[in-house]
Amino acid sequence: MEEGKTEPRVVIHDYDKRTFPSTFSIRGDIWKVGEHDITNHPDHVQFIHDVKRILGRNSRDGRLEADIKKWNLPFELDDDGNPFCRVGNEQVRACEFVALLLLRAQKIVEDATGKRVTSCVITVPAYFTDSQRRATHDAATIAGMEVLRIMNEPTAVAVAQLREGDNNGKFLIIDAGGGTSDCSKVNLSTSHGKKTFVVEATSGDNALGGHDFLHVLTKLLENKVDTVPYNELMGLCELAKKQHDDPIVIQVRGKPYNITQAKFKTALQPYLQRVGKLIKEALEGDTPKAVILAGGCSCLRPFEDFVDRVLNDTKFLPRRPAAEVVAEGAAIVAKSKNIVVTEVLSRSLGINTQHKDSQRDDVMEVVLKRNTPLPASYTMAFTAIHEKETEIRLYEGEHRKSSENNLLGVFGIAVSAGQEIKVTISATRDAKVHIKAITAQKSEELTVKRKGSELTDSELQTMGQKARQRLASGEVSRVMTRKRKKGRR
């Protein structure tokens, strides 16, 4: 969004491209960001993808190591359980890769407009955890950019799609990207020229997206094609998966191979059922006025057919460019004074408790429920069981066991056995969680700031310097390639 303009503009780069993928190709000291041939992965080139699926995660969540193996990601874990990618002699974190994406986008815009870009609105999956949002903020810090707002992707879609015309009512936004899928129920109202978008409910799956559909199609065709490496076959399937024709056809070494849409749909059932669960959770029994589909995965025929069947007789709004609509919504929110957005808490907040009668420990007691409108605050009273300092552990998540949820912070308060402790958890509009514990004699509190980071300022600065060097190496390579191509003409 340019200064003085009311409409967002998609910047064209590399002659005719409007977007670039979140991928990285590394050959020696040359890093190429968002430019690769999906049908060709030479052995001497390191290919990085799906960084979003591990961003801000740690082995403490109990699933990270298995997910890395499942998705064949080029990451391993350090001694603290943090994922990194080994590139030469360096260990590169996920947030450093995301910083490179931001730097590439920054350069494209600066080259096109001639103006310096120093701030941004970043969109993330609605179901991102607190640590994933903090890691996203770290990436912007590494890139040297100020974060004006971290916005949920389905909400950005709603703003871009519904800001014009008389569209009051409740809408279901289904945003299915490459690695994550989210659903949000948004209530839109208009008053005195202002449009207010109130997110009433949201659901998400950070391990469900187009890449899962791609692997299913690749596995189906792998049984028929045994003459090409899996990565090359996957590249061919990437091009073919969006075909609406029946059967789906790929060309391998000049020979056609096919799979029917029915077989593809049958193989996708476990994933489609998870999509259905997200839709049910977001709607909460409501019937939406219309449905908005966004994200590349939502363009696939099995996905469209499944959603159409689940939401029978519900109107679907005309589709906008899947890869652009989220960015447009973010740009509009950054500049427009006539757009008001109210989000909800995407995950429940609570503390670890022990049941006195059963002596069961590791029980998550929810204080602020998921889908509570923000800002929000609630107080609950608890009774101390032991005669000592009580440790209060703050979690986010929906699992009954505290240890299965995401730990946000820990603090202690001195109490006597049988003494009442009042615990208040608050969540603000600007993505900040606060917890306070009060007894008759004492008060302790903890603020979880998403702007906080486990990385030091010095580490972030060093990462920023390296990121700019890596981006520059790819730019030099791109210029040299263009010169060689011109020389052949």
TISETI-876630 format. One record per residue (C-alpha): x, y negated, z; residue number from 1. Coordinates in Angstrom, 1 decimal. Each point is the difference from the previous one (the first is absolute). Example, Ala and Ser with C-alpha at 12.3 -4.5 7.8 and 13.67 -1.06 7.14 Angstrom:
// residues 2
ATOM     east    north       up   num
ATOM     12.3      4.5      7.8     1
ATOM      1.4     -3.4     -0.7     2
***
This chain:
// residues 489
ATOM     east    north       up   num
ATOM      0.0      0.0      0.0     1
ATOM      1.6     -3.3     -1.1     2
ATOM     -0.2     -3.3      1.8     3
ATOM     -3.1     -2.0     -1.1     4
ATOM     -1.6      3.0     -1.8     5
ATOM     -3.2      1.7      1.0     6
ATOM      0.5      3.3     -1.9     7
ATOM      2.7      2.6      0.5     8
ATOM      2.3      0.7     -2.9     9
ATOM      1.6      3.4     -0.7    10
ATOM      3.6     -0.7     -1.0    11
ATOM      1.2      1.8     -3.2    12
ATOM      3.6      1.4      0.2    13
ATOM      2.2      2.0     -2.3    14
ATOM     -1.9     -1.3     -3.0    15
ATOM     -3.4      1.7      0.6    16
ATOM     -0.1      1.6      3.5    17
ATOM     -2.6     -1.2      2.6    18
ATOM      1.1      2.3      2.8    19
ATOM      2.9      2.2      1.0    20
ATOM      0.0      3.3      1.9    21
ATOM      1.4      0.4      3.6    22
ATOM      2.9      2.2     -1.2    23
ATOM      3.7     -0.2      0.0    24
ATOM      2.6      1.5     -2.3    25
ATOM      3.6      0.0      1.3    26
ATOM      3.1      0.9     -2.1    27
ATOM      3.2     -0.7      1.8    28
ATOM      0.0     -3.7      1.0    29
ATOM     -2.9     -0.9     -2.3    30
ATOM     -3.5     -0.2      1.6    31
ATOM     -3.0     -0.4     -2.3    32
ATOM     -3.2     -1.1      1.8    33
ATOM     -3.3      0.9     -1.5    34
ATOM      1.3      1.1     -3.4    35
ATOM      0.3      3.6     -1.0    36
ATOM     -0.9      2.5     -2.6    37
ATOM     -2.5      2.3      1.7    38
ATOM      0.7      2.8     -2.5    39
ATOM      3.8     -0.1      0.6    40
ATOM      1.8      0.5      3.2    41
ATOM      3.7      0.7     -0.9    42
ATOM      2.0      2.0      2.6    43
ATOM      2.4     -2.9      0.5    44
ATOM     -2.7     -2.5      0.9    45
ATOM     -1.5     -0.1      3.6    46
ATOM     -3.7     -0.6     -0.2    47
ATOM     -1.9     -1.3      3.0    48
ATOM     -3.8     -0.1      0.3    49
ATOM     -2.8      0.0      2.5    50
ATOM      1.9     -2.1      2.5    51
ATOM     -3.4     -1.3      1.3    52
ATOM     -0.8      3.4      1.4    53
ATOM      2.9     -0.1      2.5    54
ATOM      0.3     -3.7      0.6    55
ATOM     -0.1     -0.8      3.8    56
ATOM     -0.2      3.6      1.0    57
ATOM      2.1      2.1      2.4    58
ATOM      0.3      3.7      0.8    59
ATOM     -2.0     -0.7      3.2    60
ATOM     -3.2      0.2     -2.0    61
ATOM      0.6      3.7     -0.4    62
ATOM     -0.7      0.0     -3.7    63
ATOM      2.8     -2.0     -1.7    64
ATOM      2.5      2.8     -0.5    65
ATOM     -2.7      2.3     -1.5    66
ATOM     -1.3     -2.9     -2.3    67
ATOM      3.5     -0.7     -1.3    68
ATOM      0.3      3.7     -1.1    69
ATOM     -3.6      0.2     -1.3    70
ATOM      0.5     -3.0     -2.3    71
ATOM      3.6      0.8     -0.9    72
ATOM      1.1     -3.4      1.1    73
ATOM      3.8     -0.8      0.0    74
ATOM      0.0     -1.0      3.7    75
ATOM      1.5      1.6      3.1    76
ATOM     -0.2     -0.9      3.7    77
ATOM      2.6     -1.7      2.2    78
ATOM      0.7      0.8      3.6    79
ATOM     -2.9     -2.2      1.1    80
ATOM     -2.4      1.6     -2.4    81
ATOM     -0.1     -2.9     -2.4    82
ATOM     -0.1      0.8     -3.7    83
ATOM      2.8     -1.1     -2.4    84
ATOM      1.1      0.7     -3.5    85
ATOM      3.6      0.8     -0.6    86
ATOM      1.4     -2.0     -2.9    87
ATOM      3.7      0.6     -0.5    88
ATOM      1.5     -0.7      3.4    89
ATOM     -2.9     -2.2      1.2    90
ATOM     -3.1      0.8      2.0    91
ATOM     -2.9     -2.1     -1.4    92
ATOM     -3.2     -0.4      2.0    93
ATOM     -3.5     -0.1     -1.5    94
ATOM     -0.5     -3.7      0.9    95
ATOM      3.1     -0.8     -2.1    96
ATOM     -1.6      1.6     -3.1    97
ATOM     -3.2     -2.0      0.7    98
ATOM      2.1     -3.2      0.3    99
ATOM      1.4      0.7     -3.5   100
ATOM     -3.5      0.1     -1.4   101
ATOM     -0.8     -3.4      1.6   102
ATOM      3.3     -1.4     -1.4   103
ATOM     -0.8      1.3     -3.4   104
ATOM     -3.5     -1.6      0.1   105
ATOM      1.5     -3.2      1.3   106
ATOM      2.5     -0.2     -2.9   107
ATOM     -2.7      0.7     -2.6   108
ATOM     -2.2     -2.8      1.3   109
ATOM      2.9     -2.5      0.4   110
ATOM      1.3      0.7     -3.5   111
ATOM     -3.5     -0.5     -1.4   112
ATOM     -0.9     -3.2      1.9   113
ATOM      3.3     -1.6      0.7   114
ATOM     -1.0     -0.4      3.6   115
ATOM      1.5      1.4      3.1   116
ATOM     -2.1      2.7      1.9   117
ATOM      0.5      0.1      3.7   118
ATOM     -3.2      1.4      1.4   119
ATOM     -2.4      2.8     -0.7   120
ATOM     -3.3      1.8      0.9   121
ATOM      0.7      3.7      0.1   122
ATOM     -2.7      2.6     -0.3   123
ATOM      0.2      3.4      1.7   124
ATOM     -2.3      3.1      0.3   125
ATOM     -2.8     -0.7      2.5   126
ATOM      1.0      3.1      2.0   127
ATOM      3.7     -1.1      0.4   128
ATOM      1.2      0.4      3.6   129
ATOM      1.4     -2.8      2.1   130
ATOM      3.6      1.3     -0.7   131
ATOM     -0.7      0.2     -3.7   132
ATOM     -1.2     -3.6      0.0   133
ATOM      3.1     -1.1      2.0   134
ATOM      2.3      1.8     -2.5   135
ATOM     -1.8     -1.9     -2.8   136
ATOM      0.7     -3.2      1.8   137
ATOM      3.7      1.1      0.3   138
ATOM      0.1      0.5     -3.7   139
ATOM     -1.1     -3.6     -0.6   140
ATOM      2.6     -1.3      2.5   141
ATOM      2.7      2.0     -1.8   142
ATOM     -1.2     -1.7     -3.2   143
ATOM      0.2     -3.4      1.6   144
ATOM     -3.7     -0.7     -0.3   145
ATOM     -2.5     -1.4      2.5   146
ATOM     -3.1      2.2      0.4   147
ATOM     -3.1     -2.2      0.0   148
ATOM     -2.2      3.0      0.6   149
ATOM     -0.1      3.8     -0.2   150
ATOM     -3.3      0.9     -1.5   151
ATOM     -1.8      3.3     -0.5   152
ATOM     -0.2      1.1     -3.6   153
ATOM     -3.7      0.8     -0.2   154
ATOM     -0.8     -3.5      1.4   155
ATOM      2.2     -1.6     -2.7   156
ATOM     -1.9      2.0     -2.6   157
ATOM     -3.4     -1.2      1.3   158
ATOM      1.2     -3.6     -0.1   159
ATOM      1.2      0.2     -3.6   160
ATOM     -3.1      1.8     -1.2   161
ATOM     -2.7     -1.8      1.9   162
ATOM      1.1     -3.6      0.4   163
ATOM     -2.0     -1.2     -3.0   164
ATOM     -3.8      0.1     -0.4   165
ATOM     -2.7      0.9      2.4   166
ATOM      1.2      3.3      1.4   167
ATOM     -1.3     -0.1      3.6   168
ATOM     -0.5      3.4      1.7   169
ATOM      2.0      3.1      1.1   170
ATOM      2.5      1.5     -2.4   171
ATOM      2.2      3.1      0.2   172
ATOM      3.5     -0.4     -1.3   173
ATOM      1.9      3.2     -0.8   174
ATOM      3.7     -0.7     -0.6   175
ATOM      1.9      3.1     -1.1   176
ATOM      3.6     -0.7     -0.9   177
ATOM      3.0      2.2     -0.7   178
ATOM      0.8      1.0      3.6   179
ATOM     -2.9     -1.3      2.2   180
ATOM     -3.8     -0.3     -0.1   181
ATOM     -2.3     -2.3      1.9   182
ATOM     -3.7     -0.7      0.2   183
ATOM     -1.5     -3.2      1.5   184
ATOM     -3.6     -1.1      0.5   185
ATOM     -0.1     -3.8     -0.5   186
ATOM     -2.9     -2.3      0.7   187
ATOM      0.1     -3.2     -2.2   188
ATOM     -2.0     -3.1      0.8   189
ATOM      0.0     -3.5     -1.5   190
ATOM     -0.8     -3.2      1.8   191
ATOM      0.7     -3.6     -1.0   192
ATOM      2.4      1.0     -2.8   193
ATOM      2.0      2.3      2.3   194
ATOM      0.2      3.7     -0.5   195
ATOM      0.5      2.1      3.2   196
ATOM      1.3      3.6     -0.4   197
ATOM     -0.6      2.0      3.2   198
ATOM      1.5      3.5      0.0   199
ATOM     -2.4      2.1      2.0   200
ATOM      1.8      3.3     -0.2   201
ATOM      3.1      1.5     -1.5   202
ATOM      1.5      3.5     -0.5   203
ATOM      3.2      1.2     -1.6   204
ATOM      2.4      2.8     -0.7   205
ATOM      3.6     -0.9     -0.3   206
ATOM      0.9      3.3     -1.6   207
ATOM     -2.6      0.1     -2.8   208
ATOM      0.4     -1.5     -3.4   209
ATOM      0.7      0.3     -3.7   210
ATOM      3.3      1.7      0.6   211
ATOM     -1.8      2.9      1.6   212
ATOM     -2.3      0.3     -3.1   213
ATOM      3.1     -0.2     -2.2   214
ATOM      1.7      2.9      1.8   215
ATOM     -3.2      2.1     -0.3   216
ATOM     -0.1     -0.5     -3.8   217
ATOM      3.7      0.7     -0.3   218
ATOM     -0.3      3.2      1.9   219
ATOM     -2.9      1.1     -2.2   220
ATOM      2.0     -0.6     -3.1   221
ATOM      3.2      1.4      1.4   222
ATOM     -1.5      3.5     -0.3   223
ATOM     -0.4     -0.6     -3.7   224
ATOM      3.2     -1.9     -0.7   225
ATOM      3.3      1.5      1.2   226
ATOM      2.3     -1.6     -2.5   227
ATOM      0.5     -3.4      1.7   228
ATOM      1.2     -1.2      3.5   229
ATOM     -2.7     -0.7      2.5   230
ATOM      0.8     -3.7      0.1   231
ATOM     -0.3     -0.4     -3.7   232
ATOM     -3.3      1.9      0.0   233
ATOM     -1.2     -2.3      2.8   234
ATOM      0.8     -3.0     -2.2   235
ATOM     -2.0      1.4     -2.9   236
ATOM     -2.9      0.7      2.4   237
ATOM      0.2     -3.6      1.3   238
ATOM     -0.8     -1.2     -3.5   239
ATOM     -2.7      2.6     -0.4   240
ATOM     -1.9      0.0      3.3   241
ATOM     -2.0     -3.1     -0.9   242
ATOM     -1.4      1.6     -3.1   243
ATOM     -3.8      0.2      0.0   244
ATOM     -0.1      2.4     -2.9   245
ATOM     -0.6      3.7      0.6   246
ATOM      2.3      1.9      0.0   247
ATOM      3.0     -2.0      1.3   248
ATOM      2.9      0.4     -2.5   249
ATOM      3.7     -0.5      0.3   250
ATOM      2.7      0.4     -2.6   251
ATOM      3.1      1.9      1.0   252
ATOM      2.8      0.3     -2.6   253
ATOM     -2.6     -0.7     -2.7   254
ATOM     -2.3      2.8      1.2   255
ATOM     -3.4     -0.8      1.6   256
ATOM     -1.1      1.4      3.3   257
ATOM     -3.4     -0.6      1.7   258
ATOM     -2.1      0.4      3.1   259
ATOM     -3.7     -0.6      0.3   260
ATOM     -1.5     -2.8      2.1   261
ATOM     -2.0      2.7      1.8   262
ATOM      3.2      1.8      1.1   263
ATOM      1.6     -3.2      1.0   264
ATOM     -3.0     -1.0      2.1   265
ATOM     -0.2      3.4      1.7   266
ATOM      3.6     -0.2      1.0   267
ATOM     -0.5     -3.5      1.4   268
ATOM     -2.9      1.0      2.3   269
ATOM      2.0     -0.2      3.3   270
ATOM      1.1     -3.5     -0.9   271
ATOM     -3.4     -1.1     -1.3   272
ATOM     -1.6      1.2      3.3   273
ATOM      2.3     -2.2      1.9   274
ATOM     -1.2     -2.9     -2.2   275
ATOM     -3.5      0.9      0.9   276
ATOM      0.8     -0.1      3.7   277
ATOM      1.5     -3.5     -0.3   278
ATOM     -3.2     -1.2     -1.8   279
ATOM     -2.2      1.4      2.7   280
ATOM      2.0     -1.5      2.8   281
ATOM      0.1     -3.4     -1.6   282
ATOM     -3.8     -0.2     -0.8   283
ATOM     -1.1      1.1      3.5   284
ATOM     -3.4      1.0     -1.5   285
ATOM     -0.5     -3.2     -1.9   286
ATOM     -0.9     -0.2     -3.7   287
ATOM      2.2     -2.6     -1.8   288
ATOM     -1.3     -2.5     -2.5   289
ATOM      2.7      1.0     -2.4   290
ATOM      3.4      1.9     -0.1   291
ATOM      3.3     -1.4     -1.1   292
ATOM      2.7      2.3     -1.2   293
ATOM      3.7     -1.1      0.1   294
ATOM      3.4      1.7     -0.2   295
ATOM      1.4      2.1     -2.8   296
ATOM     -1.2      3.3      1.5   297
ATOM     -3.6     -1.2     -0.2   298
ATOM      0.3     -0.1     -3.8   299
ATOM      0.3      3.8     -0.2   300
ATOM     -3.0      1.8     -1.4   301
ATOM     -0.3      2.6      2.8   302
ATOM      0.2     -2.9      2.6   303
ATOM     -2.7     -2.1     -1.8   304
ATOM     -2.3      3.0     -0.5   305
ATOM      0.3      1.0      3.7   306
ATOM     -0.7     -3.5      1.4   307
ATOM     -2.9     -0.4     -2.4   308
ATOM     -1.5      3.3      1.3   309
ATOM      0.5     -0.9      3.6   310
ATOM     -1.5     -3.5     -0.4   311
ATOM     -2.8      1.0     -2.3   312
ATOM     -2.1     -2.9     -1.4   313
ATOM      2.4     -2.6      1.5   314
ATOM      1.0     -2.8     -2.4   315
ATOM      3.7     -0.2     -1.0   316
ATOM      1.3     -3.5     -0.7   317
ATOM      2.1     -0.4     -3.2   318
ATOM      3.6      1.1      0.6   319
ATOM      2.7     -2.6      0.1   320
ATOM      3.7      0.9     -0.9   321
ATOM      0.8      2.5      2.7   322
ATOM      3.6     -1.1      0.6   323
ATOM     -0.8     -3.8      0.0   324
ATOM     -3.2     -0.5      2.0   325
ATOM      1.6      0.4      3.4   326
ATOM      2.7     -2.6     -0.7   327
ATOM     -2.6     -2.4     -1.4   328
ATOM     -2.1      0.3      3.2   329
ATOM      3.1     -0.7      2.2   330
ATOM      0.9     -3.0     -2.1   331
ATOM     -3.5     -1.4      0.3   332
ATOM     -0.1      0.4      3.8   333
ATOM      3.4     -1.7      0.3   334
ATOM     -1.2     -3.2     -1.8   335
ATOM     -3.8     -0.2      0.2   336
ATOM     -1.7     -2.0      2.8   337
ATOM     -3.4      1.4     -0.9   338
ATOM      0.8      3.6      0.8   339
ATOM     -0.4      1.3      3.5   340
ATOM      1.1      3.6      0.8   341
ATOM     -0.8      1.9      3.2   342
ATOM      1.7      3.4      0.4   343
ATOM     -0.6      2.8      2.4   344
ATOM      2.2      2.1      2.2   345
ATOM      1.1      2.9     -2.3   346
ATOM      1.1      2.3      2.9   347
ATOM     -1.3      0.3      3.6   348
ATOM      2.2     -1.3      2.8   349
ATOM      0.3      1.7      3.3   350
ATOM      2.2      1.3      2.8   351
ATOM      1.2      3.4      1.2   352
ATOM     -1.9      1.3      3.0   353
ATOM     -0.3      3.0      2.3   354
ATOM     -3.3      1.5      1.0   355
ATOM      0.0      0.4      3.8   356
ATOM     -2.3      3.0      0.2   357
ATOM      1.6      2.1     -2.8   358
ATOM      3.5     -1.4      0.4   359
ATOM      0.2     -0.2     -3.7   360
ATOM      2.6     -2.5     -1.2   361
ATOM      0.6     -1.4     -3.5   362
ATOM     -3.6     -1.2     -0.3   363
ATOM     -0.6     -3.1     -2.2   364
ATOM     -2.5     -2.3      1.6   365
ATOM     -1.3     -2.4     -2.7   366
ATOM     -0.4     -3.6      1.2   367
ATOM     -0.5     -1.8     -3.4   368
ATOM     -1.8      2.2     -2.6   369
ATOM      0.9      0.2     -3.6   370
ATOM     -2.1     -2.3     -2.3   371
ATOM     -0.4     -2.6      2.8   372
ATOM     -0.1     -3.5     -1.7   373
ATOM      3.1     -2.1      0.6   374
ATOM      0.8     -1.8      2.2   375
ATOM     -1.0      2.3      2.8   376
ATOM      0.6      0.6      3.7   377
ATOM     -1.3      2.6      2.5   378
ATOM      0.7      0.9      3.6   379
ATOM     -0.3      3.4      1.7   380
ATOM      0.6      1.1      3.6   381
ATOM      2.2      3.0      0.9   382
ATOM      1.1      1.5      3.3   383
ATOM      3.6      0.8      0.8   384
ATOM      0.5      3.7      0.9   385
ATOM      3.6     -0.2      1.3   386
ATOM      1.7     -2.0      2.7   387
ATOM      2.6     -1.6     -2.2   388
ATOM      0.6     -2.3     -2.9   389
ATOM     -2.5      1.0     -2.7   390
ATOM      1.3      0.1     -3.6   391
ATOM     -2.5     -1.5     -2.5   392
ATOM      0.5      1.2     -3.6   393
ATOM     -1.8     -1.8     -2.8   394
ATOM     -1.1      2.0     -3.0   395
ATOM     -1.9     -0.4     -3.3   396
ATOM     -1.8      2.8     -1.7   397
ATOM     -3.1      2.2      0.2   398
ATOM      1.4      3.3      1.4   399
ATOM     -1.2      1.1      3.4   400
ATOM      3.6      0.8      1.0   401
ATOM      2.1     -3.1      0.6   402
ATOM      3.2      1.7     -1.4   403
ATOM     -1.7      0.5     -3.3   404
ATOM     -0.5     -3.8     -0.4   405
ATOM      2.4     -2.8     -0.7   406
ATOM      1.8     -1.4      3.1   407
ATOM      0.1     -3.8     -0.1   408
ATOM      1.6     -0.8      3.3   409
ATOM      0.6      1.0      3.7   410
ATOM      0.1     -2.0      3.2   411
ATOM     -0.5      0.7      3.7   412
ATOM     -1.9     -1.4      3.0   413
ATOM      0.4      0.8      3.7   414
ATOM     -3.2      1.4      1.5   415
ATOM     -1.2      2.2      2.9   416
ATOM     -1.9      3.2     -0.4   417
ATOM     -3.7     -0.7     -0.4   418
ATOM      0.6     -3.7     -0.9   419
ATOM     -2.0     -1.4     -2.9   420
ATOM      1.8     -1.3     -3.1   421
ATOM     -1.8     -2.2     -2.5   422
ATOM      1.4      0.4     -3.5   423
ATOM     -0.8     -2.5     -2.7   424
ATOM      1.0      0.5     -3.6   425
ATOM     -0.3     -2.8     -2.5   426
ATOM      0.5     -0.2     -3.8   427
ATOM      0.2     -3.3     -1.8   428
ATOM     -0.6     -1.0     -3.6   429
ATOM      3.7     -0.4     -0.6   430
ATOM      0.9      3.7      0.5   431
ATOM      1.1     -0.3      3.7   432
ATOM     -1.0      2.5      2.7   433
ATOM      0.2     -0.9      3.7   434
ATOM     -0.6      2.1      3.1   435
ATOM     -0.3     -1.1      3.6   436
ATOM     -0.2      2.0      3.2   437
ATOM     -1.2     -1.6      3.2   438
ATOM     -0.3      1.3      3.6   439
ATOM     -1.0     -1.8      3.1   440
ATOM      3.7     -0.9      0.6   441
ATOM      1.7      0.0     -3.4   442
ATOM     -0.3     -0.7     -3.6   443
ATOM      2.1      1.3     -2.9   444
ATOM     -0.4     -0.4     -3.8   445
ATOM      1.4      0.9     -3.3   446
ATOM     -0.3     -1.7     -3.4   447
ATOM      0.6      2.1     -3.2   448
ATOM      1.1     -2.4     -2.7   449
ATOM     -0.1      1.3     -3.5   450
ATOM      2.6     -2.6     -0.8   451
ATOM      2.3      1.8      2.3   452
ATOM      2.6      2.4     -1.3   453
ATOM      2.3      2.8      1.2   454
ATOM      2.6     -1.5     -2.3   455
ATOM      2.2     -2.9      1.2   456
ATOM      0.2     -3.3     -1.8   457
ATOM      3.5      0.9     -1.0   458
ATOM     -1.1      3.3     -1.5   459
ATOM     -2.9     -1.6     -1.9   460
ATOM      2.4     -2.7     -1.4   461
ATOM      2.5      2.7     -1.1   462
ATOM     -2.8      2.0     -1.6   463
ATOM     -1.1     -3.2     -1.8   464
ATOM      3.4     -0.6     -1.5   465
ATOM      0.3      3.6     -1.2   466
ATOM     -3.5     -0.2     -1.5   467
ATOM      0.8     -3.0     -2.1   468
ATOM      3.2      1.6     -1.2   469
ATOM     -1.9      3.1     -1.0   470
ATOM     -2.7     -1.9     -1.8   471
ATOM      2.7     -2.0     -1.8   472
ATOM      1.7      3.2     -1.2   473
ATOM     -3.2      1.0     -1.7   474
ATOM     -0.5     -3.4     -1.6   475
ATOM      3.5      0.1     -1.5   476
ATOM     -0.7      3.5     -1.4   477
ATOM     -3.3     -1.2     -1.5   478
ATOM      1.6     -2.9     -1.8   479
ATOM      2.8      2.2     -1.4   480
ATOM     -2.6      2.5     -1.2   481
ATOM     -1.9     -2.7     -1.8   482
ATOM      3.2     -1.3     -1.7   483
ATOM      0.8      3.5     -1.2   484
ATOM     -3.5      0.4     -1.5   485
ATOM      0.2     -3.3     -1.8   486
ATOM      3.4      0.9     -1.4   487
ATOM     -1.4      3.1     -1.6   488
ATOM     -2.6     -1.9     -1.9   489
***
